[in-house]
Amino acid sequence: MIKTVGVMVDLPNTPRKPDSTALSGSYEEIAAGLRAYAALGVSHLQLIINPKLEKVQEQFGKLLKEYKT
């Protein structure tokens, strides 16, 4: 069985709603949070990146690089 989780992510230095429950922090902190899901046996993450702006999508590469280290 594959465990899948949808995770909302607010990347660093981007607008954030005060009541947001999204995973946030530095790239290192967000990557650590995503790794915690893997430690729980989650093998498929669906990330919802906020806000949905082109520049934010480009920053996502930094998060992936940190996650892989």
Biopython code that builds the backbone (N, CA, C, O; Angstrom):
import numpy as np
from Bio.PDB.StructureBuilder import StructureBuilder

atoms = [
    (1, "MET", "N", (0.835, -1.163, 0.000)),
    (1, "MET", "CA", (0.000, 0.000, 0.000)),
    (1, "MET", "C", (0.896, 1.249, 0.000)),
    (1, "MET", "O", (1.912, 1.300, 0.693)),
    (2, "ILE", "N", (0.505, 2.230, -0.776)),
    (2, "ILE", "CA", (1.230, 3.494, -0.846)),
    (2, "ILE", "C", (0.493, 4.522, -0.004)),
    (2, "ILE", "O", (-0.721, 4.688, -0.122)),
    (3, "LYS", "N", (1.243, 5.206, 0.844)),
    (3, "LYS", "CA", (0.664, 6.288, 1.645)),
    (3, "LYS", "C", (0.924, 7.604, 0.936)),
    (3, "LYS", "O", (2.064, 7.936, 0.610)),
    (4, "THR", "N", (-0.151, 8.350, 0.702)),
    (4, "THR", "CA", (-0.067, 9.645, 0.032)),
    (4, "THR", "C", (-0.590, 10.727, 0.964)),
    (4, "THR", "O", (-1.598, 10.539, 1.646)),
    (5, "VAL", "N", (0.107, 11.865, 0.988)),
    (5, "VAL", "CA", (-0.307, 12.985, 1.819)),
    (5, "VAL", "C", (-0.230, 14.260, 1.000)),
    (5, "VAL", "O", (0.731, 14.472, 0.261)),
    (6, "GLY", "N", (-1.238, 15.106, 1.128)),
    (6, "GLY", "CA", (-1.219, 16.440, 0.541)),
    (6, "GLY", "C", (-0.731, 17.426, 1.588)),
    (6, "GLY", "O", (-1.263, 17.467, 2.697)),
    (7, "VAL", "N", (0.274, 18.219, 1.249)),
    (7, "VAL", "CA", (0.873, 19.150, 2.206)),
    (7, "VAL", "C", (0.892, 20.553, 1.611)),
    (7, "VAL", "O", (1.430, 20.768, 0.525)),
    (8, "MET", "N", (0.305, 21.502, 2.324)),
    (8, "MET", "CA", (0.391, 22.897, 1.910)),
    (8, "MET", "C", (1.732, 23.437, 2.389)),
    (8, "MET", "O", (2.150, 23.165, 3.515)),
    (9, "VAL", "N", (2.411, 24.208, 1.527)),
    (9, "VAL", "CA", (3.732, 24.741, 1.839)),
    (9, "VAL", "C", (3.760, 26.237, 1.530)),
    (9, "VAL", "O", (3.394, 26.666, 0.436)),
    (10, "ASP", "N", (4.200, 27.020, 2.514)),
    (10, "ASP", "CA", (4.468, 28.444, 2.313)),
    (10, "ASP", "C", (5.980, 28.602, 2.255)),
    (10, "ASP", "O", (6.659, 28.410, 3.264)),
    (11, "LEU", "N", (6.517, 28.949, 1.093)),
    (11, "LEU", "CA", (7.959, 29.104, 0.931)),
    (11, "LEU", "C", (8.449, 30.364, 1.636)),
    (11, "LEU", "O", (7.677, 31.301, 1.840)),
    (12, "PRO", "N", (9.744, 30.390, 2.013)),
    (12, "PRO", "CA", (10.296, 31.558, 2.693)),
    (12, "PRO", "C", (10.178, 32.832, 1.855)),
    (12, "PRO", "O", (10.210, 32.797, 0.625)),
    (13, "ASN", "N", (10.044, 33.942, 2.552)),
    (13, "ASN", "CA", (10.007, 35.275, 1.931)),
    (13, "ASN", "C", (8.871, 35.440, 0.937)),
    (13, "ASN", "O", (9.012, 36.141, -0.065)),
    (14, "THR", "N", (7.745, 34.795, 1.215)),
    (14, "THR", "CA", (6.557, 34.968, 0.381)),
    (14, "THR", "C", (5.399, 35.377, 1.284)),
    (14, "THR", "O", (5.423, 35.106, 2.485)),
    (15, "PRO", "N", (4.388, 36.026, 0.715)),
    (15, "PRO", "CA", (3.237, 36.421, 1.530)),
    (15, "PRO", "C", (2.603, 35.193, 2.195)),
    (15, "PRO", "O", (2.476, 34.133, 1.581)),
    (16, "ARG", "N", (2.217, 35.357, 3.439)),
    (16, "ARG", "CA", (1.627, 34.259, 4.195)),
    (16, "ARG", "C", (0.404, 34.772, 4.943)),
    (16, "ARG", "O", (0.456, 35.822, 5.583)),
    (17, "LYS", "N", (-0.688, 34.035, 4.863)),
    (17, "LYS", "CA", (-1.894, 34.402, 5.586)),
    (17, "LYS", "C", (-1.664, 34.163, 7.078)),
    (17, "LYS", "O", (-1.057, 33.161, 7.455)),
    (18, "PRO", "N", (-2.140, 35.068, 7.927)),
    (18, "PRO", "CA", (-1.910, 34.916, 9.368)),
    (18, "PRO", "C", (-2.468, 33.610, 9.943)),
    (18, "PRO", "O", (-1.918, 33.082, 10.910)),
    (19, "ASP", "N", (-3.530, 33.094, 9.376)),
    (19, "ASP", "CA", (-4.161, 31.878, 9.905)),
    (19, "ASP", "C", (-3.746, 30.620, 9.143)),
    (19, "ASP", "O", (-4.391, 29.578, 9.255)),
    (20, "SER", "N", (-2.664, 30.724, 8.367)),
    (20, "SER", "CA", (-2.210, 29.592, 7.556)),
    (20, "SER", "C", (-1.722, 28.441, 8.439)),
    (20, "SER", "O", (-1.047, 28.652, 9.446)),
    (21, "THR", "N", (-2.077, 27.231, 8.036)),
    (21, "THR", "CA", (-1.596, 26.024, 8.724)),
    (21, "THR", "C", (-0.565, 25.296, 7.861)),
    (21, "THR", "O", (-0.201, 24.152, 8.135)),
    (22, "ALA", "N", (-0.107, 25.975, 6.824)),
    (22, "ALA", "CA", (0.852, 25.370, 5.891)),
    (22, "ALA", "C", (2.207, 25.156, 6.557)),
    (22, "ALA", "O", (2.575, 25.869, 7.490)),
    (23, "LEU", "N", (2.933, 24.175, 6.069)),
    (23, "LEU", "CA", (4.309, 23.945, 6.480)),
    (23, "LEU", "C", (5.119, 25.143, 6.016)),
    (23, "LEU", "O", (5.060, 25.516, 4.844)),
    (24, "SER", "N", (5.876, 25.751, 6.923)),
    (24, "SER", "CA", (6.613, 26.968, 6.563)),
    (24, "SER", "C", (7.911, 27.028, 7.359)),
    (24, "SER", "O", (8.177, 26.182, 8.214)),
    (25, "GLY", "N", (8.707, 28.041, 7.060)),
    (25, "GLY", "CA", (9.997, 28.239, 7.713)),
    (25, "GLY", "C", (11.062, 28.425, 6.663)),
    (25, "GLY", "O", (10.773, 28.813, 5.530)),
    (26, "SER", "N", (12.304, 28.147, 7.044)),
    (26, "SER", "CA", (13.398, 28.217, 6.080)),
    (26, "SER", "C", (13.303, 27.003, 5.154)),
    (26, "SER", "O", (12.527, 26.080, 5.402)),
    (27, "TYR", "N", (14.097, 27.016, 4.093)),
    (27, "TYR", "CA", (14.113, 25.854, 3.199)),
    (27, "TYR", "C", (14.515, 24.602, 3.971)),
    (27, "TYR", "O", (13.961, 23.525, 3.750)),
    (28, "GLU", "N", (15.471, 24.747, 4.869)),
    (28, "GLU", "CA", (15.933, 23.612, 5.666)),
    (28, "GLU", "C", (14.818, 23.082, 6.567)),
    (28, "GLU", "O", (14.638, 21.871, 6.692)),
    (29, "GLU", "N", (14.073, 23.993, 7.193)),
    (29, "GLU", "CA", (12.981, 23.586, 8.087)),
    (29, "GLU", "C", (11.847, 22.902, 7.327)),
    (29, "GLU", "O", (11.288, 21.908, 7.790)),
    (30, "ILE", "N", (11.516, 23.441, 6.167)),
    (30, "ILE", "CA", (10.454, 22.823, 5.357)),
    (30, "ILE", "C", (10.899, 21.447, 4.895)),
    (30, "ILE", "O", (10.128, 20.489, 4.959)),
    (31, "ALA", "N", (12.147, 21.342, 4.425)),
    (31, "ALA", "CA", (12.673, 20.040, 3.980)),
    (31, "ALA", "C", (12.635, 19.030, 5.122)),
    (31, "ALA", "O", (12.287, 17.869, 4.908)),
    (32, "ALA", "N", (12.986, 19.456, 6.324)),
    (32, "ALA", "CA", (12.941, 18.556, 7.486)),
    (32, "ALA", "C", (11.506, 18.110, 7.757)),
    (32, "ALA", "O", (11.268, 16.954, 8.106)),
    (33, "GLY", "N", (10.560, 19.019, 7.599)),
    (33, "GLY", "CA", (9.154, 18.660, 7.782)),
    (33, "GLY", "C", (8.691, 17.636, 6.760)),
    (33, "GLY", "O", (7.929, 16.726, 7.088)),
    (34, "LEU", "N", (9.149, 17.781, 5.523)),
    (34, "LEU", "CA", (8.786, 16.819, 4.479)),
    (34, "LEU", "C", (9.446, 15.468, 4.735)),
    (34, "LEU", "O", (8.841, 14.422, 4.500)),
    (35, "ARG", "N", (10.687, 15.492, 5.217)),
    (35, "ARG", "CA", (11.362, 14.234, 5.549)),
    (35, "ARG", "C", (10.646, 13.494, 6.681)),
    (35, "ARG", "O", (10.664, 12.264, 6.736)),
    (36, "ALA", "N", (10.022, 14.243, 7.573)),
    (36, "ALA", "CA", (9.290, 13.626, 8.688)),
    (36, "ALA", "C", (8.137, 12.770, 8.164)),
    (36, "ALA", "O", (7.817, 11.734, 8.748)),
    (37, "TYR", "N", (7.519, 13.197, 7.073)),
    (37, "TYR", "CA", (6.460, 12.368, 6.467)),
    (37, "TYR", "C", (7.041, 11.051, 5.967)),
    (37, "TYR", "O", (6.433, 9.994, 6.138)),
    (38, "ALA", "N", (8.216, 11.116, 5.350)),
    (38, "ALA", "CA", (8.863, 9.889, 4.866)),
    (38, "ALA", "C", (9.157, 8.953, 6.030)),
    (38, "ALA", "O", (9.001, 7.737, 5.913)),
    (39, "ALA", "N", (9.584, 9.523, 7.153)),
    (39, "ALA", "CA", (9.878, 8.705, 8.335)),
    (39, "ALA", "C", (8.625, 8.006, 8.863)),
    (39, "ALA", "O", (8.711, 6.975, 9.530)),
    (40, "LEU", "N", (7.465, 8.578, 8.556)),
    (40, "LEU", "CA", (6.193, 7.974, 8.969)),
    (40, "LEU", "C", (5.674, 6.964, 7.952)),
    (40, "LEU", "O", (4.604, 6.383, 8.131)),
    (41, "GLY", "N", (6.440, 6.760, 6.885)),
    (41, "GLY", "CA", (6.058, 5.773, 5.887)),
    (41, "GLY", "C", (5.321, 6.337, 4.683)),
    (41, "GLY", "O", (4.824, 5.580, 3.850)),
    (42, "VAL", "N", (5.245, 7.658, 4.583)),
    (42, "VAL", "CA", (4.601, 8.281, 3.427)),
    (42, "VAL", "C", (5.572, 8.215, 2.254)),
    (42, "VAL", "O", (6.723, 8.637, 2.369)),
    (43, "SER", "N", (5.111, 7.690, 1.137)),
    (43, "SER", "CA", (5.993, 7.558, -0.029)),
    (43, "SER", "C", (5.603, 8.476, -1.176)),
    (43, "SER", "O", (6.303, 8.529, -2.187)),
    (44, "HIS", "N", (4.502, 9.197, -1.038)),
    (44, "HIS", "CA", (4.055, 10.089, -2.110)),
    (44, "HIS", "C", (3.509, 11.360, -1.481)),
    (44, "HIS", "O", (2.512, 11.330, -0.759)),
    (45, "LEU", "N", (4.177, 12.487, -1.763)),
    (45, "LEU", "CA", (3.726, 13.782, -1.268)),
    (45, "LEU", "C", (3.154, 14.600, -2.415)),
    (45, "LEU", "O", (3.750, 14.688, -3.488)),
    (46, "GLN", "N", (2.005, 15.189, -2.180)),
    (46, "GLN", "CA", (1.429, 16.145, -3.116)),
    (46, "GLN", "C", (1.561, 17.506, -2.454)),
    (46, "GLN", "O", (0.890, 17.784, -1.460)),
    (47, "LEU", "N", (2.420, 18.353, -3.001)),
    (47, "LEU", "CA", (2.674, 19.649, -2.396)),
    (47, "LEU", "C", (1.817, 20.721, -3.043)),
    (47, "LEU", "O", (1.733, 20.818, -4.267)),
    (48, "ILE", "N", (1.186, 21.521, -2.203)),
    (48, "ILE", "CA", (0.416, 22.678, -2.644)),
    (48, "ILE", "C", (1.227, 23.894, -2.237)),
    (48, "ILE", "O", (1.287, 24.244, -1.059)),
    (49, "ILE", "N", (1.847, 24.535, -3.210)),
    (49, "ILE", "CA", (2.752, 25.644, -2.947)),
    (49, "ILE", "C", (1.967, 26.946, -2.939)),
    (49, "ILE", "O", (1.220, 27.237, -3.874)),
    (50, "ASN", "N", (2.140, 27.731, -1.876)),
    (50, "ASN", "CA", (1.464, 29.019, -1.753)),
    (50, "ASN", "C", (2.490, 30.130, -1.703)),
    (50, "ASN", "O", (3.581, 29.923, -1.171)),
    (51, "PRO", "N", (2.188, 31.284, -2.228)),
    (51, "PRO", "CA", (1.093, 31.549, -3.151)),
    (51, "PRO", "C", (1.420, 31.002, -4.531)),
    (51, "PRO", "O", (2.568, 30.664, -4.818)),
    (52, "LYS", "N", (0.443, 30.919, -5.349)),
    (52, "LYS", "CA", (0.622, 30.334, -6.682)),
    (52, "LYS", "C", (1.078, 31.421, -7.667)),
    (52, "LYS", "O", (0.326, 31.847, -8.544)),
    (53, "LEU", "N", (2.299, 31.842, -7.496)),
    (53, "LEU", "CA", (2.911, 32.839, -8.369)),
    (53, "LEU", "C", (4.091, 32.205, -9.087)),
    (53, "LEU", "O", (4.722, 31.285, -8.565)),
    (54, "GLU", "N", (4.385, 32.688, -10.266)),
    (54, "GLU", "CA", (5.475, 32.100, -11.052)),
    (54, "GLU", "C", (6.806, 32.154, -10.303)),
    (54, "GLU", "O", (7.565, 31.184, -10.317)),
    (55, "LYS", "N", (7.094, 33.285, -9.648)),
    (55, "LYS", "CA", (8.378, 33.392, -8.948)),
    (55, "LYS", "C", (8.463, 32.395, -7.802)),
    (55, "LYS", "O", (9.545, 31.902, -7.484)),
    (56, "VAL", "N", (7.340, 32.100, -7.189)),
    (56, "VAL", "CA", (7.318, 31.129, -6.091)),
    (56, "VAL", "C", (7.573, 29.730, -6.633)),
    (56, "VAL", "O", (8.293, 28.943, -6.018)),
    (57, "GLN", "N", (6.994, 29.427, -7.762)),
    (57, "GLN", "CA", (7.219, 28.117, -8.374)),
    (57, "GLN", "C", (8.701, 27.936, -8.706)),
    (57, "GLN", "O", (9.239, 26.835, -8.581)),
    (58, "GLU", "N", (9.357, 29.017, -9.127)),
    (58, "GLU", "CA", (10.782, 28.945, -9.422)),
    (58, "GLU", "C", (11.594, 28.687, -8.152)),
    (58, "GLU", "O", (12.602, 27.982, -8.197)),
    (59, "GLN", "N", (11.166, 29.247, -7.025)),
    (59, "GLN", "CA", (11.859, 29.049, -5.753)),
    (59, "GLN", "C", (11.726, 27.612, -5.258)),
    (59, "GLN", "O", (12.523, 27.158, -4.437)),
    (60, "PHE", "N", (10.737, 26.913, -5.750)),
    (60, "PHE", "CA", (10.510, 25.538, -5.325)),
    (60, "PHE", "C", (11.739, 24.666, -5.578)),
    (60, "PHE", "O", (11.983, 23.710, -4.841)),
    (61, "GLY", "N", (12.503, 24.985, -6.599)),
    (61, "GLY", "CA", (13.726, 24.247, -6.900)),
    (61, "GLY", "C", (14.707, 24.278, -5.733)),
    (61, "GLY", "O", (15.399, 23.292, -5.480)),
    (62, "LYS", "N", (14.773, 25.398, -5.022)),
    (62, "LYS", "CA", (15.650, 25.495, -3.852)),
    (62, "LYS", "C", (15.215, 24.507, -2.774)),
    (62, "LYS", "O", (16.044, 23.871, -2.124)),
    (63, "LEU", "N", (13.912, 24.393, -2.598)),
    (63, "LEU", "CA", (13.388, 23.459, -1.600)),
    (63, "LEU", "C", (13.716, 22.024, -1.983)),
    (63, "LEU", "O", (14.127, 21.236, -1.131)),
    (64, "LEU", "N", (13.541, 21.678, -3.247)),
    (64, "LEU", "CA", (13.862, 20.315, -3.687)),
    (64, "LEU", "C", (15.337, 19.993, -3.489)),
    (64, "LEU", "O", (15.687, 18.884, -3.088)),
    (65, "LYS", "N", (16.189, 20.955, -3.769)),
    (65, "LYS", "CA", (17.629, 20.744, -3.590)),
    (65, "LYS", "C", (17.929, 20.464, -2.122)),
    (65, "LYS", "O", (18.713, 19.566, -1.814)),
    (66, "GLU", "N", (17.321, 21.216, -1.221)),
    (66, "GLU", "CA", (17.541, 21.018, 0.205)),
    (66, "GLU", "C", (16.972, 19.680, 0.667)),
    (66, "GLU", "O", (17.572, 18.999, 1.499)),
    (67, "TYR", "N", (15.822, 19.307, 0.130)),
    (67, "TYR", "CA", (15.179, 18.053, 0.510)),
    (67, "TYR", "C", (16.057, 16.848, 0.151)),
    (67, "TYR", "O", (16.121, 15.868, 0.893)),
    (68, "LYS", "N", (16.720, 16.938, -0.985)),
    (68, "LYS", "CA", (17.535, 15.811, -1.475)),
    (68, "LYS", "C", (18.854, 15.659, -0.726)),
    (68, "LYS", "O", (19.505, 14.621, -0.845)),
    (69, "THR", "N", (19.263, 16.669, 0.043)),
    (69, "THR", "CA", (20.539, 16.577, 0.766)),
    (69, "THR", "C", (20.369, 15.921, 2.120)),
    (69, "THR", "O", (21.343, 15.767, 2.857)),
]
sb = StructureBuilder()
sb.init_structure("model")
sb.init_model(0)
sb.init_chain("A")
sb.init_seg("    ")
for serial, (resi, resn, name, xyz) in enumerate(atoms, 1):
    if name == "N":
        sb.init_residue(resn, " ", resi, " ")
    sb.init_atom(name, np.array(xyz, "f"), 0.0, 1.0, " ", f" {name:<3s}", serial, name[0])
structure = sb.get_structure()
